[in-house]
Amino acid sequence: MTMKLDSWLLEILACPNCGGALEQDDKAGELVCTGTCKYAYPVRDDIPVLLVDEARTPTS
C-alpha cells in the first residue's frame, strides 16, 4: 500500500504528542513518530489522522 503524501507535507507535519518528525511507513500505512513517543498514526485515503486517540502506541 503506497501512500500518496507530498514530501513538503511530511516536512511540515509533526507528532501531536511529542512534536517529533514523522516518517512514512508505506507497508503499515502509517506515519511513525521519530521523536520520543514513537506513536504511529494511521493514514486513511491518503489523509493522515493525527489524533493521539487514534495512534498506535509502540510495544515495549
C-alpha positions in Angstrom: 0.0 0.0 0.0 1.8 3.1 -1.2 0.6 6.4 0.4 0.4 9.5 -1.8 1.7 12.1 0.6 3.7 15.1 -0.8 7.2 15.5 0.5 6.6 19.1 1.5 3.7 17.9 3.7 5.9 15.4 5.5 8.4 18.2 6.2 5.8 20.4 8.0 3.9 17.7 9.9 4.9 16.9 13.4 3.7 14.4 16.0 0.9 16.0 18.0 2.0 14.1 21.1 5.7 15.0 21.4 6.4 17.3 18.4 8.8 14.9 16.7 9.2 14.4 13.0 7.0 11.9 11.2 8.3 9.2 8.9 6.2 7.4 6.3 5.7 3.6 6.7 4.1 2.5 3.4 3.8 -1.1 4.4 1.8 -0.4 7.5 0.0 2.6 6.1 1.1 4.8 8.9 3.2 7.9 9.8 5.6 6.9 12.6 7.0 9.4 15.0 10.8 9.6 15.1 10.7 11.6 18.4 10.5 10.3 21.9 7.0 8.8 21.9 7.3 6.6 18.7 3.5 6.7 18.1 2.2 5.5 14.7 -0.7 7.5 13.2 -2.9 5.9 10.5 -3.3 7.3 7.0 -6.8 6.8 5.6 -7.5 7.5 1.9 -4.1 9.4 1.8 -5.1 11.6 4.7 -3.0 11.5 7.9 -5.1 11.1 11.0 -3.0 12.9 13.5 -5.1 12.3 16.6 -3.4 10.9 19.7 -6.5 8.8 20.4 -6.2 7.1 17.0 -2.4 6.5 17.3 -0.9 3.0 17.8 1.5 3.1 20.7 4.8 1.3 20.4 5.2 -2.1 22.0 7.9 -2.2 24.6 
